[in-house]
Amino acid sequence: MMLRENQAMQNLPPYLFARIEQKIAEAKEKGVDIINLGIGDPDLPTPKYIIDKMAEAIYDSANHQYPSSVGLLEYRKAVAEWYKKRHGVDLDPKTEIVSLIGSKEGIAHISFAYLDKDDINLVPDPGYPVYNIGTILAGGKSYFMPLKEENGFLPVLEDIPSDIARKAKLMFINYPNNPTGAVASLDFFEKVVEFAKSFDILVCHDAAYSEIAFDGIKPPSFLEAKGAKDVGIEFNSLSKPFNMTGWRIGWAAGNREAIEVLGRFKSNIDSGVFQAVQYAAVEALKEPEDHLNQLRKVYQERRDAVLEGLNKIGLKANPPKGSFYFWVPVPDGFTSASFAEMILEKAGVIVTPGNGYGEYGEGYFRIALTVSKERICEAFERIEKAVGKVEF
Ligand SMILES: Cc1ncc(COP(=O)(O)O)c(C=O)c1O
């Protein structure tokens, strides 16, 4: 029997973390105690008040049936109330919010609902790989918008050729940004709204890290920008702010027409989020501030430990304003991959090579703040011992 995957599957780039996972496995086989600063999955547990709600909801047999694919109204209302409180944004829970099985699901599927063959999406580079992957699987093409340090890791909209912009259907942006840690201003979002209006582009803002920022920064929502709901939607999820990556619950909110289209697409291919999880998410979103303040404190301590560690080994980097990633230029004489490999071999420390996030990620590596401060300090002690300062 000859099984043949389709062209889109063949066009997929290799899954970034698969390669890293293979390297970890090899090192582990050799008995190395690996410190993994590579993966963006919170190490801390889901707060107890959320687990308690889940425990209660799971015994209710009404929650054992198929959920609606757009989400319980109660969940969508909780999201709307959260937007009002956190961002001062009004949303109609019935028509402007749809539940997602984690934001990744919606980010990947939005391209299927909007692209015809060879249609263009504007995609940030470096960026979360799913923007490009969803585009490819849907038969489209990505036009990569470089995110350069000298521009604060924001795309320069004027640099997008107008023939590309005219053909583009979607634009993905993501702030606080993975992998660069940049935070965008409302002013930037307003420029994006104007750009999208003039080229009829649906803006898809990925706000997965909206609640994780440092030094008192409160990252704005794209939906706070004037006219944003005319041109865009925002993806967010419970994963990162509530340490709930395994629970799989998120949302898309904003432009009514796009929310209806995404909801209709989903109703044909999935059956929504387990209702008990939705009730737990409602609980999570009600009074999140105590938990979030504590979480930000932990990440800030870790961020400062990384900064100190980098100084110790002679590497310079601007600390992130948000997200839980540190984006660091590799020392002279290394590529992203050769540096990451050297650190793994000599110190047993995993960092993510920046080129895995796109061409413009070359020359950087990413550290995730998802291990304890003690392990971060140990990682830098090991690196210093193994390679010292002078080589950099
Ligand atoms: C930028 C960004 N967006 C979205 C996601 C997806 O998160 P989830 O599907 O858990 O909501 C991630 C996960 O790492 C991410 O880094």
The ligand as an ORCA input file, in Angstrom:
! r2SCAN-3c Opt
* xyz 0 1
  C       2.723     33.022     21.333
  C       1.874     31.859     21.709
  N       0.602     31.849     21.326
  C      -0.215     30.825     21.597
  C       0.242     29.729     22.297
  C      -0.701     28.573     22.501
  O      -1.140     28.451     23.779
  P      -2.454     27.641     24.127
  O      -2.878     26.863     22.927
  O      -2.071     26.762     25.261
  O      -3.481     28.677     24.488
  C       1.568     29.682     22.725
  C       2.083     28.497     23.445
  O       3.227     28.315     23.696
  C       2.410     30.778     22.424
  O       3.688     30.799     22.798
*
